[in-house]
Amino acid sequence: MTSSVMLMFVLAGSPVLSYDATELPYFDPQGRERTALSYLSHGSGSIPRELGEKVLTQETQALGADYLIALVSREYAVVQEQLRALVRERIGVAEEYDNSAGPIPKPKEKRPSYSGVEYPAWPPLGEELSLFSDPAKEVRPPQEFQVTTQPYNRLESVEGFSEARIRVSDGKILLGKNVTILQIRRRDYSKERARFNHAMPIPLPYKEYSVFTVVTNTEVALIESLRQRVPGLVIRYFLPTSRLTASWESSYREDVLAGLRKAANDF
């Protein structure tokens, strides 16, 4: 068996890896490599580059991560309350919803003048963690809460700002333990040099209002701040991969679920 075939076999039949915050991979070029084009190739605009932020990458480190999943070692009520308070104190809350009275509303594009597609769909694990649901079984949906931050990272030079969105889900029904699942995504709005397309980020000789889907060390630091508010808290992170972004075939869903269960059992 060749090494490439063996690697494919491992990726297709193993629990996905989880990471400590100190182990997460970032795109953080230095010197002459810190160009607008290099950030565009990782799905990012000017805001992280100008503010010195590190752009979270997928497992392969070839592309930027368009979301991040975190598994937290405490029950939903505690994590939801502390995260809500943390966002209010650090950034401010623009919108918040829970599913007690019905499904959480889908995100709305409030700024039609900005170009850029939000992909993959939000939330990446599906409404009420439906990605892992079995149509043949009737299971009570988990409690969920979602918060969208006020704009931050305002940058006048590119008429830019950031907004983060965090989905909080009770993991007890899915994983059999008092744990909480977080899904994190940030959207950056800025005026950038136009690109040929997302696959080939060749700059064009004019600017346009663009939106980028990213996660950076800023959002990871926000989640990590929960440790200061909840003594003994453990957090494990799960990164997108090219396989994850391209499709959620059943074998990969099983691998993601196995990774979540392994991390929950290790708490």
Long-range contacts (C-beta under 8 A, 24 or more apart in sequence): 11-241, 11-243, 12-251, 12-252, 12-255, 13-251, 13-255, 14-255, 14-258, 15-255, 15-258, 15-259, 15-261, 15-262, 16-238, 16-241, 16-255, 16-256, 16-258, 16-259, 17-59, 17-238, 17-239, 17-259, 18-71, 18-236, 18-237, 18-238, 18-259, 18-262, 18-263, 19-236, 19-237, 19-238, 19-239, 20-235, 20-236, 20-237, 21-220, 21-223, 21-224, 21-235, 21-237, 24-56, 24-220, 24-237, 24-239, 25-56, 25-57, 25-59, 25-61, 25-239, 26-54, 26-55, 26-56, 26-57, 26-216, 26-217, 27-54, 27-55, 27-56, 27-57, 27-61, 27-64, 28-54, 28-55, 36-192, 36-193, 36-203, 37-201, 37-203, 40-195, 40-201, 40-203, 41-201, 43-198, 43-212, 43-213, 43-214, 44-188, 44-212, 44-214, 45-158, 45-160, 45-188, 45-190, 45-192, 45-210, 45-212, 46-155, 46-157, 46-158, 46-160, 46-190, 46-192, 47-153, 47-155, 47-158, 47-160, 47-161, 47-162, 47-188, 47-190, 47-212, 48-188, 48-214, 48-216, 50-155, 50-157, 50-158, 51-153, 51-155, 53-216, 53-217, 53-218, 54-216, 54-217, 55-214, 55-215, 55-216, 56-214, 56-215, 56-216, 56-217, 56-220, 56-239, 57-239, 58-239, 58-240, 58-241, 58-242, 58-244, 58-245, 59-239, 59-240, 59-241, 60-241, 60-242, 62-242, 63-242, 63-245, 64-214, 64-215, 65-214, 65-215, 65-239, 65-240, 66-119, 66-120, 66-185, 66-213, 66-214, 66-215, 66-240, 66-245, 67-120, 67-122, 67-124, 67-183, 67-184, 67-185, 67-213, 67-215, 67-240, 68-183, 68-184, 68-185, 68-215, 68-219, 68-220, 68-237, 68-238, 68-239, 68-240, 69-124, 69-125, 69-181, 69-182, 69-183, 69-184, 69-237, 69-238, 69-239, 70-181, 70-182, 70-184, 70-223, 70-235, 70-236, 70-237, 70-238, 71-171, 71-179, 71-180, 71-181, 71-182, 71-235, 71-236, 71-237, 71-238, 71-260, 71-263, 71-264, 72-179, 72-180, 72-181, 72-182, 72-226, 72-233, 72-234, 72-235, 73-179, 73-232, 73-233, 73-234, 73-235, 73-264, 73-267, 74-178, 74-179, 74-180, 74-230, 74-233, 75-170, 75-172, 75-178, 75-179, 75-180, 76-142, 76-143, 76-168, 76-169, 76-170, 76-171, 76-172, 76-178, 76-180, 78-180, 78-230, 79-168, 79-180, 79-182, 79-226, 79-230, 80-143, 80-145, 80-168, 80-180, 82-226, 82-229, 82-230, 83-147, 83-166, 83-168, 83-182, 83-223, 83-226, 84-145, 84-147, 85-229, 86-222, 86-225, 86-226, 86-229, 87-147, 87-149, 87-166, 87-222, 90-222, 90-225, 91-149, 91-150, 91-152, 91-164, 91-222, 92-149, 92-150, 92-152, 93-147, 93-148, 93-149, 93-150, 94-148, 94-149, 94-150, 94-151, 94-163, 95-146, 95-147, 95-148, 96-145, 96-146, 96-147, 96-148, 97-145, 97-146, 98-143, 98-144, 98-145, 98-146, 99-128, 99-141, 99-143, 99-144, 99-145, 100-143, 103-127, 103-128, 104-144, 104-146, 104-167, 107-148, 107-165, 111-189, 111-209, 111-211, 113-209, 114-189, 114-209, 114-210, 114-211, 115-208, 115-209, 115-210, 115-211, 116-210, 116-211, 116-212, 116-213, 117-198, 118-187, 118-211, 118-213, 119-213, 119-245, 120-245, 122-165, 122-167, 122-183, 122-185, 123-167, 123-183, 124-183, 124-240, 124-244, 125-167, 125-169, 125-181, 125-183, 128-169, 129-169, 129-171, 129-174, 129-181, 131-248, 131-253, 132-174, 132-253, 132-256, 132-257, 139-173, 140-173, 142-169, 142-170, 142-171, 142-172, 142-173, 142-174, 143-169, 143-170, 144-168, 144-169, 144-170, 153-188, 153-218, 155-190, 158-190, 158-191, 158-192, 159-190, 159-191, 159-209, 160-188, 160-189, 160-190, 160-191, 161-188, 161-189, 161-190, 162-186, 162-187, 162-188, 162-189, 163-187, 163-189, 164-219, 164-222, 171-260, 171-264, 174-257, 174-260, 175-260, 175-261, 175-264, 176-261, 176-264, 177-264, 177-265, 177-267, 179-264, 179-267, 181-260, 182-223, 184-215, 184-219, 184-223, 185-213, 185-215, 186-213, 186-214, 186-215, 186-216, 186-218, 186-219, 187-211, 187-212, 187-213, 187-214, 188-212, 188-214, 234-267, 236-263, 236-266
